[in-house]
C-alpha cells in the first residue's frame, strides 16, 4: 500500500456510502483485487460496524460484506426506520 494512503476507520455512525466510495477509489488507484478489497475493508471496520464480521461467516466475499454493511448502515433502511419511529410517536 502507498504509505500516504490509508482507509479511514468506519464505525457505522457516518455515511456508509462515502466509505464504500472511498474503498472503490482506493482499490482502483492501487489496483486491488476483490480479496484485497475484502481484507482492507474488514480491517477498516470498528465498533458497531465491525460486528458485521461476526455475521458474514468464513466464506464471505466482498459483495457479501458490502451487502451486509448496506443493510445495517445504509440510508435506505435508515429512512424506513426513522419513518416507523415517527409513526410510533
The first five atom37 places (N, CA, C, CB, O) and aatype in JSON, in Angstrom:
{
  "aatype": [20, 20, 20, 20, 20, 20, 20, 20, 20, 20, 20, 20, 20, 20, 20, 20, 20, 20, 20, 20, 20, 20, 20, 20, 20, 20, 20, 20, 20, 20, 20, 20, 20, 20, 20, 20, 20, 20, 20, 20, 20, 20, 20, 20, 20, 20, 20, 20, 20, 20, 20, 20, 20, 20, 20, 20, 20, 20, 20, 20, 20, 20, 20, 20, 20, 20, 20, 20, 20, 20, 20, 20, 20, 20, 20, 20, 20, 20, 20, 20, 20, 20, 20, 20, 20, 20, 20, 20, 20],
  "atom_mask": [
    [1, 1, 1, 1, 1],
    [1, 1, 1, 1, 1],
    [1, 1, 1, 1, 1],
    [1, 1, 1, 1, 1],
    [1, 1, 1, 1, 1],
    [1, 1, 1, 1, 1],
    [1, 1, 1, 1, 1],
    [1, 1, 1, 1, 1],
    [1, 1, 1, 1, 1],
    [1, 1, 1, 1, 1],
    [1, 1, 1, 1, 1],
    [1, 1, 1, 1, 1],
    [1, 1, 1, 1, 1],
    [1, 1, 1, 1, 1],
    [1, 1, 1, 1, 1],
    [1, 1, 1, 1, 1],
    [1, 1, 1, 1, 1],
    [1, 1, 1, 1, 1],
    [1, 1, 1, 1, 1],
    [1, 1, 1, 1, 1],
    [1, 1, 1, 1, 1],
    [1, 1, 1, 1, 1],
    [1, 1, 1, 1, 1],
    [1, 1, 1, 1, 1],
    [1, 1, 1, 1, 1],
    [1, 1, 1, 1, 1],
    [1, 1, 1, 1, 1],
    [1, 1, 1, 1, 1],
    [1, 1, 1, 1, 1],
    [1, 1, 1, 1, 1],
    [1, 1, 1, 1, 1],
    [1, 1, 1, 1, 1],
    [1, 1, 1, 1, 1],
    [1, 1, 1, 1, 1],
    [1, 1, 1, 1, 1],
    [1, 1, 1, 1, 1],
    [1, 1, 1, 1, 1],
    [1, 1, 1, 1, 1],
    [1, 1, 1, 1, 1],
    [1, 1, 1, 1, 1],
    [1, 1, 1, 1, 1],
    [1, 1, 1, 1, 1],
    [1, 1, 1, 1, 1],
    [1, 1, 1, 1, 1],
    [1, 1, 1, 1, 1],
    [1, 1, 1, 1, 1],
    [1, 1, 1, 1, 1],
    [1, 1, 1, 1, 1],
    [1, 1, 1, 1, 1],
    [1, 1, 1, 1, 1],
    [1, 1, 1, 1, 1],
    [1, 1, 1, 1, 1],
    [1, 1, 1, 1, 1],
    [1, 1, 1, 1, 1],
    [1, 1, 1, 1, 1],
    [1, 1, 1, 1, 1],
    [1, 1, 1, 1, 1],
    [1, 1, 1, 1, 1],
    [1, 1, 1, 1, 1],
    [1, 1, 1, 1, 1],
    [1, 1, 1, 1, 1],
    [1, 1, 1, 1, 1],
    [1, 1, 1, 1, 1],
    [1, 1, 1, 1, 1],
    [1, 1, 1, 1, 1],
    [1, 1, 1, 1, 1],
    [1, 1, 1, 1, 1],
    [1, 1, 1, 1, 1],
    [1, 1, 1, 1, 1],
    [1, 1, 1, 1, 1],
    [1, 1, 1, 1, 1],
    [1, 1, 1, 1, 1],
    [1, 1, 1, 1, 1],
    [1, 1, 1, 1, 1],
    [1, 1, 1, 1, 1],
    [1, 1, 1, 1, 1],
    [1, 1, 1, 1, 1],
    [1, 1, 1, 1, 1],
    [1, 1, 1, 1, 1],
    [1, 1, 1, 1, 1],
    [1, 1, 1, 1, 1],
    [1, 1, 1, 1, 1],
    [1, 1, 1, 1, 1],
    [1, 1, 1, 1, 1],
    [1, 1, 1, 1, 1],
    [1, 1, 1, 1, 1],
    [1, 1, 1, 1, 1],
    [1, 1, 1, 1, 1],
    [1, 1, 1, 1, 1]
  ],
  "atom_positions": [
    [[0.84, -1.17, 0.0], [0.0, 0.0, 0.0], [0.89, 1.24, 0.0], [-0.96, 0.0, 1.22], [1.97, 1.24, 0.6]],
    [[0.44, 2.26, -0.66], [1.14, 3.53, -0.68], [1.21, 4.08, 0.74], [0.45, 4.53, -1.64], [0.18, 4.08, 1.43]],
    [[2.36, 4.55, 1.21], [2.5, 4.96, 2.61], [1.63, 6.15, 3.02], [3.92, 5.29, 2.89], [1.35, 6.32, 4.21]],
    [[1.2, 6.98, 2.08], [0.42, 8.15, 2.43], [-1.08, 7.93, 2.32], [0.81, 9.29, 1.56], [-1.87, 8.8, 2.67]],
    [[-1.47, 6.77, 1.84], [-2.89, 6.48, 1.63], [-3.34, 5.44, 2.64], [-3.17, 6.0, 0.18], [-2.72, 4.38, 2.79]],
    [[-4.42, 5.76, 3.33], [-4.94, 4.84, 4.33], [-6.47, 4.96, 4.37], [-4.32, 5.11, 5.73], [-7.0, 6.07, 4.34]],
    [[-7.15, 3.84, 4.44], [-8.6, 3.88, 4.59], [-8.94, 4.43, 5.96], [-9.22, 2.47, 4.39], [-8.3, 4.09, 6.96]],
    [[-9.94, 5.29, 6.01], [-10.4, 5.78, 7.29], [-11.21, 4.69, 7.97], [-11.24, 7.08, 7.13], [-11.85, 3.86, 7.32]],
    [[-11.18, 4.7, 9.3], [-11.96, 3.74, 10.06], [-13.44, 4.07, 9.91], [-11.54, 3.75, 11.55], [-13.82, 5.24, 9.81]],
    [[-14.27, 3.03, 9.91], [-15.72, 3.21, 9.83], [-16.36, 2.48, 10.99], [-16.29, 2.7, 8.47], [-16.15, 1.28, 11.17]],
    [[-17.14, 3.21, 11.8], [-17.78, 2.62, 12.98], [-19.3, 2.5, 12.87], [-17.43, 3.44, 14.19], [-19.97, 2.11, 13.83]],
    [[-19.83, 2.82, 11.7], [-21.27, 2.7, 11.49], [-22.03, 3.99, 11.73], [-21.81, 1.65, 12.38], [-23.22, 4.06, 11.43]],
    [[-21.36, 5.02, 12.25], [-22.09, 6.24, 12.57], [-22.11, 7.25, 11.43], [-21.48, 6.88, 13.78], [-22.98, 8.12, 11.4]],
    [[-21.2, 7.16, 10.51], [-21.16, 8.1, 9.39], [-21.82, 7.53, 8.16], [-19.72, 8.48, 9.08], [-22.57, 6.55, 8.22]],
    [[-21.53, 8.14, 7.04], [-22.1, 7.72, 5.77], [-21.41, 6.46, 5.26], [-21.99, 8.84, 4.73], [-20.23, 6.47, 4.92]],
    [[-22.16, 5.4, 5.22], [-21.64, 4.13, 4.72], [-21.35, 4.23, 3.22], [-22.64, 2.98, 5.0], [-20.4, 3.61, 2.73]],
    [[-22.14, 5.0, 2.48], [-21.93, 5.17, 1.05], [-20.59, 5.86, 0.77], [-23.08, 5.98, 0.43], [-19.89, 5.5, -0.18]],
    [[-20.24, 6.85, 1.59], [-18.98, 7.55, 1.42], [-17.8, 6.62, 1.67], [-18.9, 8.76, 2.37], [-16.82, 6.64, 0.93]],
    [[-17.91, 5.81, 2.69], [-16.84, 4.85, 3.0], [-16.65, 3.88, 1.83], [-17.16, 4.07, 4.29], [-15.52, 3.63, 1.42]],
    [[-17.74, 3.36, 1.31], [-17.63, 2.41, 0.19], [-17.08, 3.07, -1.06], [-18.98, 1.78, -0.11], [-16.35, 2.44, -1.82]],
    [[-17.42, 4.34, -1.29], [-16.86, 5.06, -2.44], [-15.36, 5.26, -2.25], [-17.57, 6.42, -2.63], [-14.6, 5.13, -3.21]],
    [[-14.94, 5.58, -1.03], [-13.5, 5.71, -0.76], [-12.77, 4.39, -1.01], [-13.28, 6.16, 0.69], [-11.67, 4.39, -1.57]],
    [[-13.38, 3.29, -0.61], [-12.77, 1.97, -0.83], [-12.66, 1.71, -2.33], [-13.61, 0.84, -0.14], [-11.62, 1.25, -2.81]],
    [[-13.72, 1.99, -3.08], [-13.69, 1.77, -4.53], [-12.61, 2.61, -5.2], [-15.06, 2.09, -5.15], [-11.88, 2.12, -6.06]],
    [[-12.51, 3.88, -4.81], [-11.5, 4.76, -5.4], [-10.09, 4.28, -5.08], [-11.68, 6.2, -4.9], [-9.22, 4.25, -5.95]],
    [[-9.86, 3.92, -3.83], [-8.55, 3.45, -3.42], [-8.21, 2.12, -4.11], [-8.49, 3.3, -1.89], [-7.08, 1.91, -4.53]],
    [[-9.2, 1.25, -4.21], [-8.97, -0.05, -4.86], [-8.6, 0.13, -6.33], [-10.22, -0.93, -4.74], [-7.73, -0.57, -6.85]],
    [[-9.27, 1.06, -6.99], [-8.95, 1.32, -8.4], [-7.55, 1.9, -8.54], [-9.98, 2.27, -9.03], [-6.77, 1.49, -9.4]],
    [[-7.23, 2.86, -7.68], [-5.92, 3.53, -7.74], [-4.77, 2.55, -7.45], [-5.88, 4.7, -6.75], [-3.75, 2.57, -8.13]],
    [[-4.96, 1.72, -6.44], [-3.9, 0.79, -6.03], [-4.02, -0.58, -6.7], [-3.93, 0.62, -4.53], [-3.22, -1.47, -6.42]],
    [[-5.01, -0.74, -7.57], [-5.23, -1.97, -8.33], [-5.41, -3.19, -7.43], [-4.07, -2.21, -9.28], [-4.8, -4.24, -7.64]],
    [[-6.27, -3.01, -6.41], [-6.58, -4.13, -5.54], [-7.5, -5.1, -6.24], [-7.21, -3.64, -4.23], [-8.35, -4.69, -7.03]],
    [[-7.34, -6.4, -5.96], [-8.29, -7.39, -6.44], [-9.39, -7.52, -5.38], [-7.59, -8.78, -6.73], [-9.34, -6.86, -4.34]],
    [[-10.38, -8.37, -5.63], [-11.51, -8.5, -4.7], [-11.09, -8.96, -3.32], [-12.53, -9.46, -5.26], [-11.66, -8.54, -2.31]],
    [[-10.09, -9.83, -3.27], [-9.62, -10.3, -1.97], [-8.95, -9.17, -1.19], [-8.64, -11.48, -2.14], [-9.14, -9.05, 0.02]],
    [[-8.15, -8.35, -1.88], [-7.53, -7.2, -1.22], [-8.59, -6.24, -0.68], [-6.6, -6.45, -2.22], [-8.5, -5.77, 0.45]],
    [[-9.6, -5.97, -1.5], [-10.68, -5.07, -1.08], [-11.35, -5.61, 0.18], [-11.72, -4.88, -2.22], [-11.58, -4.87, 1.14]],
    [[-11.65, -6.89, 0.17], [-12.31, -7.53, 1.32], [-11.49, -7.33, 2.59], [-12.51, -9.03, 1.05], [-12.02, -6.91, 3.62]],
    [[-10.21, -7.64, 2.53], [-9.38, -7.58, 3.74], [-9.14, -6.14, 4.21], [-8.04, -8.25, 3.48], [-9.15, -5.88, 5.41]],
    [[-8.94, -5.23, 3.29], [-8.75, -3.83, 3.68], [-10.04, -3.27, 4.28], [-8.31, -2.98, 2.47], [-10.0, -2.53, 5.27]],
    [[-11.17, -3.61, 3.69], [-12.45, -3.14, 4.23], [-12.69, -3.73, 5.62], [-13.61, -3.51, 3.28], [-13.11, -3.02, 6.54]],
    [[-12.42, -5.0, 5.79], [-12.58, -5.64, 7.11], [-11.74, -4.95, 8.17], [-12.19, -7.13, 7.03], [-12.22, -4.7, 9.28]],
    [[-10.5, -4.63, 7.84], [-9.62, -4.03, 8.85], [-9.96, -2.56, 9.12], [-8.18, -4.15, 8.4], [-9.5, -2.0, 10.11]],
    [[-10.75, -1.94, 8.25], [-11.13, -0.55, 8.5], [-12.37, -0.43, 9.37], [-11.38, 0.16, 7.18], [-12.72, 0.67, 9.81]],
    [[-13.05, -1.54, 9.64], [-14.28, -1.51, 10.44], [-13.97, -1.47, 11.93], [-15.16, -2.71, 10.12], [-13.07, -2.16, 12.41]],
    [[-14.74, -0.65, 12.64], [-14.6, -0.54, 14.09], [-15.98, -0.53, 14.73], [-13.8, 0.73, 14.47], [-16.99, -0.31, 14.05]],
    [[-16.02, -0.76, 16.02], [-17.26, -0.63, 16.78], [-18.41, -1.44, 16.22], [-17.66, 0.81, 16.84], [-18.26, -2.62, 15.92]],
    [[-19.57, -0.78, 16.09], [-20.78, -1.46, 15.6], [-20.59, -2.02, 14.19], [-21.97, -0.5, 15.62], [-21.1, -3.09, 13.87]],
    [[-19.85, -1.31, 13.37], [-19.63, -1.79, 12.0], [-18.78, -3.06, 12.0], [-18.94, -0.7, 11.15], [-18.99, -3.94, 11.16]],
    [[-17.85, -3.17, 12.92], [-17.0, -4.36, 12.99], [-17.8, -5.59, 13.41], [-15.85, -4.13, 13.96], [-17.38, -6.72, 13.14]],
    [[-18.92, -5.4, 14.07], [-19.74, -6.52, 14.5], [-20.27, -7.33, 13.31], [-20.9, -6.03, 15.34], [-20.58, -8.51, 13.47]],
    [[-20.38, -6.71, 12.13], [-20.86, -7.46, 10.97], [-19.9, -8.59, 10.6], [-21.04, -6.52, 9.77], [-20.3, -9.55, 9.94]],
    [[-18.64, -8.47, 11.01], [-17.67, -9.53, 10.7], [-18.06, -10.85, 11.37], [-16.28, -9.11, 11.15], [-17.69, -11.92, 10.89]],
    [[-18.79, -10.77, 12.47], [-19.27, -11.98, 13.14], [-20.44, -12.6, 12.39], [-19.67, -11.67, 14.59], [-20.74, -13.78, 12.55]],
    [[-21.12, -11.78, 11.58], [-22.32, -12.24, 10.88], [-22.06, -12.79, 9.48], [-23.3, -11.12, 10.79], [-22.92, -13.47, 8.92]],
    [[-20.9, -12.51, 8.89], [-20.71, -12.85, 7.48], [-20.24, -14.27, 7.23], [-19.75, -11.92, 6.88], [-20.45, -14.8, 6.14]],
    [[-19.62, -14.89, 8.19], [-19.17, -16.27, 8.0], [-17.81, -16.36, 7.33], [-20.18, -17.03, 7.19], [-17.32, -15.38, 6.77]],
    [[-17.21, -17.55, 7.39], [-15.83, -17.73, 6.92], [-15.67, -17.71, 5.4], [-15.31, -19.02, 7.43], [-14.56, -17.5, 4.92]],
    [[-16.72, -17.92, 4.65], [-16.61, -17.95, 3.19], [-17.18, -16.7, 2.54], [-17.31, -19.18, 2.64], [-17.53, -16.71, 1.36]],
    [[-17.29, -15.64, 3.3], [-17.88, -14.4, 2.8], [-17.01, -13.77, 1.72], [-18.1, -13.42, 3.94], [-15.78, -13.91, 1.72]],
    [[-17.66, -13.07, 0.83], [-16.98, -12.35, -0.24], [-17.09, -10.85, 0.03], [-17.59, -12.71, -1.63], [-17.77, -10.41, 0.95]],
    [[-16.41, -10.09, -0.8], [-16.52, -8.63, -0.71], [-17.96, -8.21, -0.9], [-15.61, -7.95, -1.74], [-18.45, -7.33, -0.19]],
    [[-18.64, -8.81, -1.86], [-20.04, -8.48, -2.13], [-20.92, -8.78, -0.92], [-20.56, -9.26, -3.36], [-21.82, -8.01, -0.61]],
    [[-20.66, -9.89, -0.23], [-21.42, -10.24, 0.98], [-21.22, -9.18, 2.07], [-20.99, -11.63, 1.51], [-22.18, -8.75, 2.71]],
    [[-19.98, -8.78, 2.26], [-19.67, -7.79, 3.28], [-20.32, -6.45, 2.97], [-18.16, -7.63, 3.41], [-20.91, -5.83, 3.85]],
    [[-20.22, -6.02, 1.73], [-20.81, -4.74, 1.33], [-22.33, -4.8, 1.47], [-20.42, -4.39, -0.11], [-22.94, -3.84, 1.93]],
    [[-22.93, -5.89, 1.07], [-24.39, -6.05, 1.19], [-24.82, -5.95, 2.65], [-24.84, -7.4, 0.58], [-25.8, -5.28, 2.96]],
    [[-24.1, -6.61, 3.53], [-24.45, -6.57, 4.95], [-24.26, -5.18, 5.53], [-23.6, -7.58, 5.74], [-25.09, -4.72, 6.32]],
    [[-23.19, -4.49, 5.14], [-22.99, -3.12, 5.6], [-24.1, -2.21, 5.1], [-21.63, -2.59, 5.13], [-24.58, -1.35, 5.84]],
    [[-24.52, -2.39, 3.85], [-25.6, -1.58, 3.3], [-26.92, -1.87, 4.02], [-25.75, -1.84, 1.8], [-27.71, -0.96, 4.25]],
    [[-27.14, -3.12, 4.36], [-28.36, -3.49, 5.06], [-28.4, -2.88, 6.46], [-28.49, -5.01, 5.15], [-29.43, -2.35, 6.89]],
    [[-27.28, -2.95, 7.17], [-27.26, -2.47, 8.55], [-27.07, -0.97, 8.68], [-26.17, -3.16, 9.29], [-27.58, -0.35, 9.62]],
    [[-26.33, -0.37, 7.75], [-25.96, 1.04, 7.92], [-26.33, 1.93, 6.74], [-24.5, 1.14, 8.15], [-26.05, 3.13, 6.76]],
    [[-26.96, 1.37, 5.71], [-27.32, 2.16, 4.54], [-28.45, 3.13, 4.82], [-27.71, 1.25, 3.41], [-29.26, 2.9, 5.72]],
    [[-28.5, 4.21, 4.06], [-29.5, 5.25, 4.3], [-30.91, 4.82, 3.92], [-29.14, 6.49, 3.53], [-31.87, 5.32, 4.5]],
    [[-31.06, 3.91, 2.99], [-32.4, 3.5, 2.57], [-33.15, 2.85, 3.73], [-32.31, 2.53, 1.39], [-34.3, 3.2, 4.0]],
    [[-32.52, 1.92, 4.41], [-33.18, 1.27, 5.55], [-33.26, 2.2, 6.74], [-32.44, -0.01, 5.93], [-34.2, 2.09, 7.54]],
    [[-32.3, 3.1, 6.88], [-32.36, 4.07, 7.97], [-33.58, 4.97, 7.8], [-31.07, 4.91, 8.02], [-34.25, 5.3, 8.78]],
    [[-33.87, 5.37, 6.57], [-35.04, 6.22, 6.31], [-36.32, 5.49, 6.71], [-35.11, 6.63, 4.82], [-37.21, 6.09, 7.3]],
    [[-36.41, 4.21, 6.39], [-37.58, 3.42, 6.76], [-37.71, 3.33, 8.28], [-37.49, 2.02, 6.15], [-38.81, 3.41, 8.83]],
    [[-36.59, 3.15, 8.95], [-36.59, 3.07, 10.41], [-37.07, 4.39, 11.03], [-35.2, 2.72, 10.93], [-37.86, 4.39, 11.96]],
    [[-36.57, 5.5, 10.5], [-36.97, 6.81, 11.02], [-38.45, 7.07, 10.78], [-36.14, 7.91, 10.38], [-39.12, 7.66, 11.64]],
    [[-38.97, 6.65, 9.64], [-40.4, 6.79, 9.36], [-41.22, 6.0, 10.37], [-40.73, 6.32, 7.92], [-42.21, 6.5, 10.9]],
    [[-40.8, 4.77, 10.64], [-41.51, 3.93, 11.6], [-41.48, 4.55, 13.0], [-40.9, 2.52, 11.63], [-42.47, 4.51, 13.72]],
    [[-40.31, 5.12, 13.38], [-40.2, 5.76, 14.7], [-41.13, 6.98, 14.79], [-38.73, 6.17, 14.97], [-41.75, 7.22, 15.82]],
    [[-41.21, 7.74, 13.71], [-42.09, 8.91, 13.71], [-43.55, 8.5, 13.81], [-41.87, 9.76, 12.45], [-44.34, 9.12, 14.53]],
    [[-43.93, 7.44, 13.08], [-45.31, 6.96, 13.14], [-45.67, 6.43, 14.53], [-45.54, 5.86, 12.09], [-46.81, 6.53, 14.97]],
    [[-44.69, 5.87, 15.22], [-44.93, 5.31, 16.55], [-45.13, 6.4, 17.61], [-43.78, 4.42, 16.95], [-45.68, 6.12, 18.68]],
    [[-44.71, 7.61, 17.32], [-44.85, 8.71, 18.29], [-46.22, 9.2, 18.34], [-43.93, 9.84, 17.98], [-46.52, 10.12, 19.11]]
  ]
}
